[in-house]
């Protein structure tokens, strides 16, 4: 139970960073922290105490197995999160080249 609470706290730390920071790079890092907390939560859902790999052996019926689906979802989500982070960083580089700042408030004032 405490591990799930720690995942939630990690998510809130990332959310706090997104809400309070003005630097675009720090916002992307906070978004990555939030993604990591979701990945950790999904991996914890699939964990079973004393579970083994889901290879069914007829010699030992009724064994406890770990669910592999959350692990596969996390691996897919990591790849998608990496692509999203790379795209966001490339957009941030283009914004910096155009406006010479990474501050969100200054970029809003420089519209035109």
Backbone torsions as a table, in degrees:
resi	resn	phi	psi	omega
1	UNK	NA	-39.0	-178.5
2	UNK	-69.4	-28.3	179.5
3	UNK	-68.1	-38.6	176.9
4	UNK	-65.8	-37.2	176.9
5	UNK	-64.8	-39.0	177.3
6	UNK	-66.4	-35.3	174.4
7	UNK	-62.7	-42.0	178.9
8	UNK	-65.3	-40.6	178.1
9	UNK	-64.7	-40.5	177.0
10	UNK	-62.9	-39.1	175.9
11	UNK	-62.8	-42.6	179.3
12	UNK	-66.6	-33.7	176.0
13	UNK	-62.5	-44.1	177.1
14	UNK	-64.7	-40.3	178.4
15	UNK	-64.6	-40.2	177.3
16	UNK	-61.6	-41.1	178.2
17	UNK	-64.1	-38.5	179.2
18	UNK	-67.8	-40.3	-176.1
19	UNK	-73.8	-39.4	-170.1
20	UNK	-96.2	-19.3	-175.9
21	UNK	-86.8	149.1	178.6
22	UNK	-107.5	-18.0	-179.4
23	UNK	-79.8	131.0	-176.0
24	UNK	-64.5	-36.7	179.8
25	UNK	-65.7	-41.4	178.3
26	UNK	-65.7	-32.8	176.9
27	UNK	-66.6	-41.3	178.7
28	UNK	-66.9	-38.4	176.8
29	UNK	-63.7	-40.7	177.2
30	UNK	-64.0	-37.5	176.1
31	UNK	-63.9	-38.4	177.3
32	UNK	-65.7	-36.3	176.5
33	UNK	-64.0	-41.1	177.4
34	UNK	-63.9	-42.3	177.9
35	UNK	-60.9	-43.4	-179.8
36	UNK	-61.5	-38.2	179.4
37	UNK	-66.0	-36.0	177.5
38	UNK	-69.0	-40.1	177.1
39	UNK	-60.8	-44.0	179.9
40	UNK	-63.7	-41.1	179.0
41	UNK	-62.8	-44.0	179.6
42	UNK	-65.2	-38.3	177.8
43	UNK	-66.6	-34.8	178.7
44	UNK	-70.7	-29.2	178.4
45	UNK	-64.3	-38.4	-178.5
46	UNK	-78.7	-9.3	-177.4
47	UNK	-76.8	136.3	176.3
48	UNK	-128.8	127.5	179.0
49	UNK	-62.2	122.6	179.0
50	UNK	77.9	9.4	-178.8
51	UNK	-79.7	157.6	178.5
52	UNK	-121.3	178.2	178.8
53	UNK	-61.5	145.4	-175.4
54	UNK	-77.8	55.2	174.3
55	UNK	-106.6	107.0	-173.6
56	UNK	-75.8	124.6	180.0
57	UNK	-111.6	120.7	179.9
58	UNK	-63.8	-20.6	-179.1
59	UNK	-72.3	-27.5	179.7
60	UNK	-122.4	82.2	179.7
61	UNK	-72.9	152.1	175.7
62	UNK	76.2	26.6	178.9
63	UNK	-76.0	162.6	177.7
64	UNK	-95.8	124.7	-176.3
65	UNK	-119.0	152.9	176.7
66	UNK	-89.3	139.0	179.8
67	UNK	-76.7	119.5	-177.7
68	UNK	-82.8	-12.1	-176.6
69	UNK	-62.4	-46.0	177.9
70	UNK	-61.6	-34.0	178.2
71	UNK	-65.4	-41.8	178.0
72	UNK	-66.0	-38.4	177.7
73	UNK	-64.3	-40.0	179.9
74	UNK	-66.2	-41.9	178.1
75	UNK	-61.6	-42.3	177.1
76	UNK	-65.4	-42.0	-179.3
77	UNK	-66.9	-33.0	177.4
78	UNK	-64.1	-42.7	179.1
79	UNK	-64.4	-43.5	179.0
80	UNK	-66.3	-40.5	178.0
81	UNK	-64.1	-37.9	177.0
82	UNK	-64.9	-42.7	178.2
83	UNK	-65.0	-40.3	178.4
84	UNK	-64.6	-42.9	179.2
85	UNK	-64.6	-41.3	178.0
86	UNK	-63.6	-41.3	178.3
87	UNK	-65.1	-43.3	178.7
88	UNK	-62.6	-40.4	179.1
89	UNK	-66.6	-36.4	177.5
90	UNK	-67.5	-37.5	175.7
91	UNK	-66.0	-38.8	178.4
92	UNK	-64.0	-39.6	178.2
93	UNK	-63.1	-42.1	178.2
94	UNK	-64.7	-40.5	178.0
95	UNK	-63.6	-41.8	180.0
96	UNK	-64.9	-39.1	178.7
97	UNK	-65.9	-32.4	-178.7
98	UNK	-81.2	-46.7	-172.6
99	UNK	-101.8	-11.4	-178.8
100	UNK	60.0	28.4	176.5
101	UNK	-154.0	156.1	175.3
102	UNK	-113.6	4.5	-178.9
103	UNK	-79.6	125.4	-176.2
104	UNK	-63.8	-40.6	-178.5
105	UNK	-65.9	-38.2	178.1
106	UNK	-69.7	-35.8	178.2
107	UNK	-65.7	-38.3	176.7
108	UNK	-62.5	-36.5	-179.8
109	UNK	-74.4	-19.9	-175.4
110	UNK	-95.4	17.6	-179.6
111	UNK	-61.7	146.1	176.6
112	UNK	146.9	NA	NA
